[in-house]
Structure formats: C-alpha cells, structure tokens
Amino acid sequence: MAANALTTPTNAPLADARRLQGRVAVVTGAAQGLGEALAHRLGREGAHVVVADIADDRAAAVAEAIARAYGVRTLWTHTDVTDPQQTEAMVDRAVEELGGLDIAVSNAGILFSDAITDFDPDRWRKVIDVNLVGYFHVARAAARVMIAQRRGVIIQINSKSGKRGSYKNSAYAASKFGGIGLTQSLALELAEYGVRVNAICPGNLLDSPLWVDSLYDQYAKKWGITKEEVRAKYLGQVPLGRGCTYDDVANALVFLASDEASYMTGQAVNVTGGQEMH
C-alpha cells in the first residue's frame, strides 16, 4: 500500500455510539497498544481517523480495520514525532484528505528506565525527544490549523508519572512532568482561539504489550523477584484493586474531545483507580 494511503469504507456497519460524528482526529503512535485502541474508539464514535506511526504496515492495517468496522474514513501516515516536518505533513494530509482537524491526540511515547548513575545519556535524551519534544511538534502542527479554524482539541496521553516521581525512571517522569507544563501553557495560549488543550494521566496498563512483553521482565530482574510478584506489587498500590485498561483511557479521551468538556482546558485528568489523586 502506498504511503499515506486513504481508506474509504464500503458497507461498513454503523457504530452504536457517535459522540464525535464527522470530526477529524489524528492519533500518534496508533499502530499498536493504547494508541491503536484509542484510534478504534474515535472511529467508533464517528470520527474520521489518521493513524500515525513509524510502523507503516501495522498502521495501514489499523486504518483499514477502523474504516471497515465503523464506516468512517481513515488515513495512515508514516510519522516520527521527533521530526517536525513529519508532524506537519501528518496534519497537512489530514486537512487535505479528510477536510480539517478537530482532535489531535499525542500518544506516541517510549520508556527506558535505569538508575541515574547507569543511565546512558543518549537513551535518557531519547525519552525526552519522543515524549516531550514529540508532543510539542504534534501540538505545534495542530495549533496552526486549529487557530485558523478557531476550534479544536489537543490531548496528550500523559501518565501518573507526570504527577509524581518514579523510582529509577527519571527520564520518563521528567518527560511527563514537562508534558503537563506544556499542556497548561498551551491551554493558556490557545484559549482565545477556542482551542482546548488537556492531558490524560493513566495508571499502569498492566495487561498491555508494554508491560507483558517488557516491563514485567525489566522490573523482575531489577528487583530480584518474579513477574507475578511485580504484578501483585503494582496491583497492591491501586485503591480500586485493578490495573488501568484501554477502555478506561478511551472513556476519558472521548469526553475531553467532545463538547461535553467545552469548559475544560489545561487539565491533567487522572485515570488511576485512585492511585493518584492530585
């Protein structure tokens, strides 16, 4: 399939919920995991969706699946959020092919953890470049269109680690703390244009590929315990007694993207089962 291919559905079933009917959304890091789930939910709510990622084949498949499932138009595009030219091109394609841009979801992110004395500076900087500078690039490209329209919503997928320091996880926490500062600053700057900017701070997505394929192993080795003990440790920190799910995050996303949240901007909304309360 050619790069930036547009998918138009045929005979796709209507979704049961359409709170974002006809709006255009871009989601970065949308080829897998949480980003894929958020892109699907936006499509289910009636939005036309740009699936942006560096994994081209997977992004194309996700875009096709969303169009087929929900009867919306989709576009996939190769987007490395650390490259401002690519984020500008992503937004340009959304406007040219789908007619505008109403919702920009900055979801792409990475996580490397280590003790500060062992942390390779290049790996530390890479986390900042993707999670924080990448968010800036996405928001900057989106704001250019949204200011002209005098409407739009920018949402960053942040983390509970944006609210509280994270043990041997300084790069990630620093990137997410910075993301909340950027969210608040952009909310102040863009309010006069009718553009809202918010962040969502999920708790631990304990059944996600990031945890199952990577973090359980990493933490088990660091702490000298089993993967099952790692999971139990994290569950024990949550008052509601379970991990965060993709649906939990998607529910908050749809609300913040909708007109129901028209009086909310500059917020970093916790979705943590009570683990984080400020």
Protein Blocks (a to p, Z undefined) as FASTA:
>chain_A
ZZhiacddehiacdfbdfkgoiacddehilgcjllmmmmmmmmnopacddddfblklmmm
mmmmmmmmnopacddddddfklmklmmmmmmmmmmmnopafbdcdfbccdddddfklmcf
klmmmmmmmmmmmmmmmmmmmmmmmmmnopacddddddfklmbccehilmmmmmmmmmmm
mmmmmmmmmmmnopacddddddddfkbmklmmmmmmmmmmmnopafklmmmmmmmmpmno
pacdfklmmmmmmmmmmmklmmgghiacddeeomacZZ
